[in-house]
Amino acid sequence: MKNIISKKVLDMQPSGIRVFFDLVLGMKDVISLGVGEPDFATPWNIREAGIFSLEKGFTTYTSNKGLMKLRLIIRNHVKKISGVEYCPEDEILVTVGVSEGFDLLLRTIISKGDEVLIPHPSFVSYAPLTELCGGKPVLIGLSQENKFKLLPWMIDENCTKNTKAIILNYPCNPTGASYTRQELLELKKIIVKHNLLVISDEIYGDLTYDFEHTPFVSLGGVKERTVYLNGFSKGYAMTGWRIGYACGPKEIISAMTKIHQYSIMCVATTSQWAACEALSYGERSVLEMKKEYAKRRNFVVERLNSMGLDCIMPEGAFYAFPSIKKISNNSLEFSSQLLKKKKVAVVPGGAFGTNSHIRISYASKLEVLKEALTRIEDFLNSNERY
């Protein structure tokens, strides 16, 4: 058979995170600071709710849109944090993590040639999935000097007649950058000016450290141009449950649901019952985990800067994104040698679009982070780095 694989898929590069971590498999005594996953187990009351749902025999399909109970709880939760109310029948869709929500949304809105603005460095899936849908990712380069923040003039400079949407991911994976309410209001002015749809990926919103997280939709007058994506993986330590949600205009959510019902049908019922518990009674656990992440963040960033790896203080998520440009402009080579010589795994910044940085996850116990950073410092001081 000839040309069996789609050219778009052939041209798509594999995830830089997964390519690198294939090297880690089978290695002994490796400290991994790479995968973006909480080191905490899902809080017990949430696990118990999932178990109880199985014991009660709740094992059938739910509505394509998700359990009505969960959608009602999501409505109440989003209204509490944003002041904006979504109709659970028409404006909320329960998805297989934010990842599915993002994929569904792009497939819903993009026609061939449409441009999507992506502040960069960015999460690995944004540009490839845009291209897979026939769109054109427009990467807006951000700098460490500006704390990896998008500025209004950058939107102005990159908009064309074909620009349809902009992706806002904050707090950001991989940089940890986030935005105050005032900073978001400045971005809003330009977004409204260019009539853009906002894809607001706020999966790390619960893990904002230095100021209160502001949902974009809360800014006023932007509900009809915003799709709010959130979920349970990061704040509630529920990565393996694979559950998230999308809130947005009726016509967009309806179209996303059409694709969802053909490709997924519905999210796992057990996960949906666990999510009901998480949003109803999980806030205390989130705050406890967030407090521990903040301690780790402060320790990691201080150590990195003290050893000569310039690193801004991340405002959210659980990643540090230090510069290695004083040492190397090849993040893959740097990371590979660090893994080989000191058995510490980090993510090469090239996976996110910049070869002058590496991503370090501080979602590990403090004693593990101390040992890992000692090994990194030994590596930097070694005459045998390469």
One Martini backbone bead per residue (centre of mass of N, CA, C, O) as a GRO file, in nm:
protein
  386
    1MET     BB    1   0.096   0.036   0.022
    2LYS     BB    2   0.042   0.374  -0.056
    3ASN     BB    3   0.026   0.643   0.130
    4ILE     BB    4  -0.120   0.572   0.414
    5ILE     BB    5  -0.010   0.827   0.542
    6SER     BB    6  -0.060   1.121   0.635
    7LYS     BB    7   0.113   1.404   0.572
    8LYS     BB    8   0.056   1.553   0.835
    9VAL     BB    9   0.164   1.320   1.015
   10LEU     BB   10   0.444   1.290   0.891
   11ASP     BB   11   0.523   1.599   0.958
   12MET     BB   12   0.489   1.537   1.241
   13GLN     BB   13   0.624   1.582   1.541
   14PRO     BB   14   0.722   1.446   1.805
   15SER     BB   15   0.724   1.462   2.124
   16GLY     BB   16   0.981   1.595   2.308
   17ILE     BB   17   0.916   1.459   2.572
   18ARG     BB   18   0.890   1.158   2.480
   19VAL     BB   19   1.156   1.121   2.337
   20PHE     BB   20   1.333   1.167   2.585
   21PHE     BB   21   1.184   0.953   2.784
   22ASP     BB   22   1.279   0.701   2.630
   23LEU     BB   23   1.569   0.714   2.754
   24VAL     BB   24   1.482   0.648   3.058
   25LEU     BB   25   1.399   0.382   3.003
   26GLY     BB   26   1.564   0.145   3.220
   27MET     BB   27   1.692   0.334   3.405
   28LYS     BB   28   1.884   0.371   3.686
   29ASP     BB   29   1.865   0.613   3.933
   30VAL     BB   30   1.660   0.818   3.830
   31ILE     BB   31   1.586   1.162   3.831
   32SER     BB   32   1.266   1.297   3.771
   33LEU     BB   33   1.194   1.641   3.621
   34GLY     BB   34   0.961   1.615   3.382
   35VAL     BB   35   0.686   1.525   3.435
   36GLY     BB   36   0.354   1.675   3.440
   37GLU     BB   37   0.312   1.560   3.765
   38PRO     BB   38   0.189   1.491   4.044
   39ASP     BB   39   0.310   1.341   4.356
   40PHE     BB   40   0.028   1.316   4.436
   41ALA     BB   41  -0.237   1.177   4.544
   42THR     BB   42  -0.544   1.143   4.528
   43PRO     BB   43  -0.764   1.232   4.724
   44TRP     BB   44  -0.951   1.026   4.913
   45ASN     BB   45  -1.242   1.137   4.870
   46ILE     BB   46  -1.223   1.106   4.561
   47ARG     BB   47  -1.164   0.808   4.540
   48GLU     BB   48  -1.414   0.718   4.700
   49ALA     BB   49  -1.623   0.822   4.498
   50GLY     BB   50  -1.537   0.631   4.272
   51ILE     BB   51  -1.580   0.367   4.424
   52PHE     BB   52  -1.879   0.411   4.498
   53SER     BB   53  -1.985   0.418   4.208
   54LEU     BB   54  -1.921   0.120   4.158
   55GLU     BB   55  -2.085  -0.003   4.394
   56LYS     BB   56  -2.358   0.130   4.267
   57GLY     BB   57  -2.340   0.082   3.941
   58PHE     BB   58  -2.197   0.331   3.780
   59THR     BB   59  -2.142   0.189   3.442
   60THR     BB   60  -2.259   0.374   3.240
   61TYR     BB   61  -2.349   0.583   3.034
   62THR     BB   62  -2.356   0.909   2.956
   63SER     BB   63  -2.387   1.186   2.857
   64ASN     BB   64  -2.205   1.341   2.627
   65LYS     BB   65  -2.175   1.603   2.820
   66GLY     BB   66  -2.242   1.474   3.088
   67LEU     BB   67  -2.318   1.490   3.389
   68MET     BB   68  -2.544   1.692   3.525
   69LYS     BB   69  -2.424   1.719   3.803
   70LEU     BB   70  -2.146   1.817   3.705
   71ARG     BB   71  -2.242   2.063   3.541
   72LEU     BB   72  -2.363   2.209   3.784
   73ILE     BB   73  -2.099   2.228   3.945
   74ILE     BB   74  -1.941   2.383   3.733
   75ARG     BB   75  -2.121   2.625   3.721
   76ASN     BB   76  -2.081   2.709   4.020
   77HIS     BB   77  -1.774   2.730   4.016
   78VAL     BB   78  -1.736   2.939   3.788
   79LYS     BB   79  -1.911   3.157   3.917
   80LYS     BB   80  -1.739   3.191   4.175
   81ILE     BB   81  -1.454   3.267   4.013
   82SER     BB   82  -1.600   3.477   3.775
   83GLY     BB   83  -1.926   3.558   3.754
   84VAL     BB   84  -1.999   3.338   3.542
   85GLU     BB   85  -2.275   3.192   3.363
   86TYR     BB   86  -2.350   2.859   3.270
   87CYS     BB   87  -2.516   2.641   3.076
   88PRO     BB   88  -2.541   2.299   3.131
   89GLU     BB   89  -2.680   2.222   2.853
   90ASP     BB   90  -2.508   2.433   2.629
   91GLU     BB   91  -2.204   2.542   2.783
   92ILE     BB   92  -2.116   2.238   2.870
   93LEU     BB   93  -1.821   2.015   2.855
   94VAL     BB   94  -1.713   1.696   2.907
   95THR     BB   95  -1.371   1.585   2.913
   96VAL     BB   96  -1.061   1.435   2.820
   97GLY     BB   97  -0.950   1.658   2.933
   98VAL     BB   98  -0.803   1.933   2.801
   99SER     BB   99  -0.697   1.797   2.547
  100GLU     BB  100  -0.971   1.737   2.416
  101GLY     BB  101  -1.088   2.019   2.425
  102PHE     BB  102  -0.875   2.145   2.240
  103ASP     BB  103  -0.916   1.964   1.994
  104LEU     BB  104  -1.216   2.018   1.950
  105LEU     BB  105  -1.194   2.324   1.911
  106LEU     BB  106  -1.014   2.330   1.663
  107ARG     BB  107  -1.205   2.153   1.484
  108THR     BB  108  -1.441   2.361   1.504
  109ILE     BB  109  -1.293   2.652   1.404
  110ILE     BB  110  -1.109   2.543   1.173
  111SER     BB  111  -0.998   2.658   0.871
  112LYS     BB  112  -0.834   2.679   0.604
  113GLY     BB  113  -0.578   2.921   0.699
  114ASP     BB  114  -0.612   2.970   0.977
  115GLU     BB  115  -0.509   3.170   1.248
  116VAL     BB  116  -0.299   3.104   1.544
  117LEU     BB  117  -0.211   3.237   1.839
  118ILE     BB  118   0.120   3.156   2.000
  119PRO     BB  119   0.267   3.170   2.272
  120HIS     BB  120   0.636   3.161   2.305
  121PRO     BB  121   0.664   2.925   2.483
  122SER     BB  122   0.490   2.603   2.459
  123PHE     BB  123   0.287   2.371   2.446
  124VAL     BB  124   0.331   2.093   2.242
  125SER     BB  125   0.024   2.078   2.103
  126TYR     BB  126  -0.066   2.342   1.968
  127ALA     BB  127   0.067   2.348   1.683
  128PRO     BB  128   0.009   2.059   1.569
  129LEU     BB  129  -0.307   2.074   1.595
  130THR     BB  130  -0.343   2.313   1.411
  131GLU     BB  131  -0.226   2.177   1.158
  132LEU     BB  132  -0.417   1.927   1.152
  133CYS     BB  133  -0.670   2.137   1.094
  134GLY     BB  134  -0.537   2.359   0.875
  135GLY     BB  135  -0.376   2.553   1.029
  136LYS     BB  136  -0.187   2.848   1.148
  137PRO     BB  137   0.079   2.887   1.339
  138VAL     BB  138   0.154   3.178   1.546
  139LEU     BB  139   0.454   3.264   1.679
  140ILE     BB  140   0.513   3.429   1.991
  141GLY     BB  141   0.786   3.563   2.113
  142LEU     BB  142   0.926   3.516   2.428
  143SER     BB  143   1.088   3.661   2.718
  144GLN     BB  144   1.273   3.668   3.003
  145GLU     BB  145   1.277   3.980   3.038
  146ASN     BB  146   0.935   3.951   3.038
  147LYS     BB  147   0.856   3.684   3.190
  148PHE     BB  148   0.700   3.540   2.956
  149LYS     BB  149   0.512   3.776   2.845
  150LEU     BB  150   0.238   3.898   2.704
  151LEU     BB  151   0.197   4.171   2.486
  152PRO     BB  152  -0.008   4.374   2.318
  153TRP     BB  153   0.181   4.442   2.067
  154MET     BB  154   0.212   4.144   1.977
  155ILE     BB  155  -0.069   4.110   1.867
  156ASP     BB  156  -0.078   4.340   1.666
  157GLU     BB  157   0.178   4.237   1.496
  158ASN     BB  158   0.032   3.930   1.428
  159CYS     BB  159  -0.209   4.030   1.285
  160THR     BB  160  -0.456   3.927   1.048
  161LYS     BB  161  -0.716   3.847   0.837
  162ASN     BB  162  -0.667   3.525   0.942
  163THR     BB  163  -0.719   3.576   1.235
  164LYS     BB  164  -0.904   3.390   1.491
  165ALA     BB  165  -0.700   3.312   1.736
  166ILE     BB  166  -0.607   3.271   2.090
  167ILE     BB  167  -0.368   3.144   2.315
  168LEU     BB  168  -0.421   3.104   2.670
  169ASN     BB  169  -0.164   3.007   2.909
  170TYR     BB  170  -0.259   3.022   3.256
  171PRO     BB  171  -0.046   2.910   3.380
  172CYS     BB  172   0.255   2.813   3.231
  173ASN     BB  173   0.347   2.566   2.992
  174PRO     BB  174   0.681   2.600   3.107
  175THR     BB  175   0.726   2.893   3.274
  176GLY     BB  176   0.495   3.004   3.495
  177ALA     BB  177   0.344   3.220   3.373
  178SER     BB  178   0.137   3.509   3.451
  179TYR     BB  179  -0.167   3.711   3.530
  180THR     BB  180  -0.302   3.985   3.599
  181ARG     BB  181  -0.578   4.162   3.572
  182GLN     BB  182  -0.446   4.408   3.433
  183GLU     BB  183  -0.297   4.252   3.213
  184LEU     BB  184  -0.556   4.131   3.087
  185LEU     BB  185  -0.695   4.398   3.013
  186GLU     BB  186  -0.482   4.479   2.803
  187LEU     BB  187  -0.526   4.233   2.619
  188LYS     BB  188  -0.828   4.266   2.566
  189LYS     BB  189  -0.826   4.519   2.389
  190ILE     BB  190  -0.682   4.378   2.144
  191ILE     BB  191  -0.869   4.137   2.108
  192VAL     BB  192  -1.122   4.304   2.044
  193LYS     BB  193  -1.010   4.468   1.809
  194HIS     BB  194  -0.957   4.174   1.643
  195ASN     BB  195  -1.179   3.961   1.694
  196LEU     BB  196  -1.103   3.727   1.900
  197LEU     BB  197  -1.059   3.412   1.997
  198VAL     BB  198  -1.044   3.259   2.321
  199ILE     BB  199  -0.809   3.020   2.439
  200SER     BB  200  -0.847   2.921   2.781
  201ASP     BB  201  -0.583   2.770   2.951
  202GLU     BB  202  -0.650   2.686   3.314
  203ILE     BB  203  -0.524   2.423   3.461
  204TYR     BB  204  -0.323   2.607   3.668
  205GLY     BB  205  -0.498   2.811   3.840
  206ASP     BB  206  -0.474   2.678   4.135
  207LEU     BB  207  -0.142   2.737   4.082
  208THR     BB  208  -0.128   3.034   4.225
  209TYR     BB  209   0.091   3.236   4.429
  210ASP     BB  210   0.108   3.583   4.421
  211PHE     BB  211  -0.190   3.574   4.308
  212GLU     BB  212  -0.492   3.593   4.184
  213HIS     BB  213  -0.673   3.421   3.981
  214THR     BB  214  -0.787   3.518   3.641
  215PRO     BB  215  -1.036   3.471   3.456
  216PHE     BB  216  -1.096   3.581   3.147
  217VAL     BB  217  -1.417   3.581   3.158
  218SER     BB  218  -1.422   3.801   3.407
  219LEU     BB  219  -1.368   4.088   3.249
  220GLY     BB  220  -1.588   4.150   3.054
  221GLY     BB  221  -1.738   4.106   2.744
  222VAL     BB  222  -1.611   3.779   2.672
  223LYS     BB  223  -1.790   3.525   2.658
  224GLU     BB  224  -1.840   3.512   2.330
  225ARG     BB  225  -1.493   3.490   2.296
  226THR     BB  226  -1.480   3.238   2.505
  227VAL     BB  227  -1.287   2.943   2.594
  228TYR     BB  228  -1.304   2.750   2.885
  229LEU     BB  229  -1.031   2.563   3.019
  230ASN     BB  230  -1.056   2.276   3.239
  231GLY     BB  231  -0.956   2.078   3.541
  232PHE     BB  232  -0.800   1.799   3.753
  233SER     BB  233  -0.499   1.711   3.724
  234LYS     BB  234  -0.335   1.928   3.894
  235GLY     BB  235  -0.486   2.040   4.151
  236TYR     BB  236  -0.613   1.726   4.215
  237ALA     BB  237  -0.441   1.486   4.124
  238MET     BB  238  -0.593   1.362   3.820
  239THR     BB  239  -0.452   1.249   3.560
  240GLY     BB  240  -0.570   0.941   3.530
  241TRP     BB  241  -0.881   1.028   3.497
  242ARG     BB  242  -0.944   1.206   3.255
  243ILE     BB  243  -1.059   1.526   3.328
  244GLY     BB  244  -1.269   1.786   3.188
  245TYR     BB  245  -1.359   2.126   3.060
  246ALA     BB  246  -1.601   2.322   2.869
  247CYS     BB  247  -1.664   2.678   2.824
  248GLY     BB  248  -1.924   2.832   2.614
  249PRO     BB  249  -2.068   2.895   2.348
  250LYS     BB  250  -2.324   2.725   2.222
  251GLU     BB  251  -2.219   2.677   1.925
  252ILE     BB  252  -1.946   2.556   2.011
  253ILE     BB  253  -2.031   2.330   2.208
  254SER     BB  254  -2.213   2.185   2.005
  255ALA     BB  255  -1.988   2.119   1.800
  256MET     BB  256  -1.802   1.966   1.995
  257THR     BB  257  -2.014   1.745   2.065
  258LYS     BB  258  -2.029   1.612   1.791
  259ILE     BB  259  -1.741   1.504   1.792
  260HIS     BB  260  -1.744   1.364   2.071
  261GLN     BB  261  -1.977   1.152   2.004
  262TYR     BB  262  -1.799   1.004   1.780
  263SER     BB  263  -1.512   0.964   1.942
  264ILE     BB  264  -1.608   0.914   2.268
  265MET     BB  265  -1.911   1.001   2.391
  266CYS     BB  266  -1.772   0.965   2.698
  267VAL     BB  267  -1.678   0.996   3.001
  268ALA     BB  268  -1.586   0.836   3.254
  269THR     BB  269  -1.794   0.778   3.510
  270THR     BB  270  -1.604   0.762   3.752
  271SER     BB  271  -1.466   1.036   3.701
  272GLN     BB  272  -1.721   1.210   3.734
  273TRP     BB  273  -1.777   1.144   4.032
  274ALA     BB  274  -1.504   1.244   4.134
  275ALA     BB  275  -1.539   1.538   4.031
  276CYS     BB  276  -1.771   1.613   4.211
  277GLU     BB  277  -1.605   1.595   4.471
  278ALA     BB  278  -1.379   1.791   4.407
  279LEU     BB  279  -1.562   2.055   4.371
  280SER     BB  280  -1.710   2.022   4.655
  281TYR     BB  281  -1.439   1.894   4.859
  282GLY     BB  282  -1.122   1.986   4.743
  283GLU     BB  283  -0.993   2.261   4.835
  284ARG     BB  284  -0.806   2.188   5.072
  285SER     BB  285  -0.613   2.005   4.911
  286VAL     BB  286  -0.516   2.218   4.712
  287LEU     BB  287  -0.390   2.411   4.924
  288GLU     BB  288  -0.184   2.209   5.036
  289MET     BB  289  -0.031   2.158   4.773
  290LYS     BB  290   0.036   2.451   4.706
  291LYS     BB  291   0.212   2.506   4.954
  292GLU     BB  292   0.430   2.296   4.876
  293TYR     BB  293   0.506   2.409   4.599
  294ALA     BB  294   0.607   2.685   4.698
  295LYS     BB  295   0.849   2.580   4.852
  296ARG     BB  296   0.988   2.445   4.613
  297ARG     BB  297   1.014   2.682   4.429
  298ASN     BB  298   1.200   2.857   4.605
  299PHE     BB  299   1.429   2.653   4.621
  300VAL     BB  300   1.490   2.600   4.320
  301VAL     BB  301   1.541   2.892   4.221
  302GLU     BB  302   1.770   2.958   4.414
  303ARG     BB  303   1.964   2.731   4.324
  304LEU     BB  304   1.984   2.796   4.025
  305ASN     BB  305   2.098   3.085   4.058
  306SER     BB  306   2.350   3.005   4.237
  307MET     BB  307   2.463   2.817   3.977
  308GLY     BB  308   2.396   3.007   3.702
  309LEU     BB  309   2.080   2.963   3.641
  310ASP     BB  310   1.868   3.153   3.498
  311CYS     BB  311   1.564   3.230   3.697
  312ILE     BB  312   1.253   3.277   3.719
  313MET     BB  313   0.969   3.336   3.902
  314PRO     BB  314   0.714   3.145   3.918
  315GLU     BB  315   0.353   3.206   3.938
  316GLY     BB  316   0.303   2.901   3.841
  317ALA     BB  317   0.262   2.591   3.872
  318PHE     BB  318   0.553   2.324   3.842
  319TYR     BB  319   0.782   2.520   3.697
  320ALA     BB  320   1.106   2.555   3.580
  321PHE     BB  321   1.296   2.796   3.341
  322PRO     BB  322   1.603   2.775   3.275
  323SER     BB  323   1.895   2.902   3.166
  324ILE     BB  324   2.176   2.772   2.936
  325LYS     BB  325   2.339   2.988   2.753
  326LYS     BB  326   2.620   2.990   2.912
  327ILE     BB  327   2.665   2.676   2.805
  328SER     BB  328   2.411   2.630   2.596
  329ASN     BB  329   2.221   2.578   2.263
  330ASN     BB  330   2.160   2.258   2.349
  331SER     BB  331   1.917   2.104   2.518
  332LEU     BB  332   1.950   1.807   2.438
  333GLU     BB  333   2.247   1.771   2.504
  334PHE     BB  334   2.239   1.864   2.792
  335SER     BB  335   2.022   1.657   2.891
  336SER     BB  336   2.171   1.400   2.803
  337GLN     BB  337   2.426   1.445   2.979
  338LEU     BB  338   2.284   1.466   3.250
  339LEU     BB  339   2.170   1.182   3.236
  340LYS     BB  340   2.437   1.024   3.192
  341LYS     BB  341   2.617   1.153   3.434
  342LYS     BB  342   2.363   1.212   3.673
  343LYS     BB  343   2.067   1.107   3.655
  344VAL     BB  344   1.897   1.359   3.526
  345ALA     BB  345   1.565   1.453   3.434
  346VAL     BB  346   1.487   1.674   3.177
  347VAL     BB  347   1.347   1.919   2.965
  348PRO     BB  348   1.392   2.025   2.669
  349GLY     BB  349   1.327   2.334   2.533
  350GLY     BB  350   1.276   2.239   2.235
  351ALA     BB  351   0.987   2.124   2.293
  352PHE     BB  352   0.889   2.453   2.324
  353GLY     BB  353   1.105   2.644   2.131
  354THR     BB  354   1.382   2.643   2.324
  355ASN     BB  355   1.743   2.593   2.346
  356SER     BB  356   1.805   2.789   2.622
  357HIS     BB  357   1.629   2.570   2.784
  358ILE     BB  358   1.479   2.418   3.076
  359ARG     BB  359   1.263   2.180   3.230
  360ILE     BB  360   1.150   2.189   3.576
  361SER     BB  361   1.006   1.981   3.803
  362TYR     BB  362   0.852   2.036   4.145
  363ALA     BB  363   0.689   1.744   4.160
  364SER     BB  364   0.869   1.683   4.431
  365LYS     BB  365   1.031   1.603   4.680
  366LEU     BB  366   1.260   1.780   4.853
  367GLU     BB  367   1.484   1.559   4.872
  368VAL     BB  368   1.490   1.512   4.566
  369LEU     BB  369   1.560   1.801   4.478
  370LYS     BB  370   1.827   1.825   4.628
  371GLU     BB  371   1.972   1.596   4.480
  372ALA     BB  372   1.932   1.697   4.190
  373LEU     BB  373   2.074   1.977   4.227
  374THR     BB  374   2.345   1.865   4.307
  375ARG     BB  375   2.394   1.718   4.039
  376ILE     BB  376   2.376   1.966   3.857
  377GLU     BB  377   2.609   2.121   3.987
  378ASP     BB  378   2.823   1.906   3.930
  379PHE     BB  379   2.791   1.922   3.625
  380LEU     BB  380   2.868   2.227   3.592
  381ASN     BB  381   3.161   2.176   3.743
  382SER     BB  382   3.244   1.999   3.525
  383ASN     BB  383   3.491   1.894   3.274
  384GLU     BB  384   3.266   1.654   3.159
  385ARG     BB  385   3.004   1.741   3.004
  386TYR     BB  386   3.122   1.648   2.685
   0.00000   0.00000   0.00000
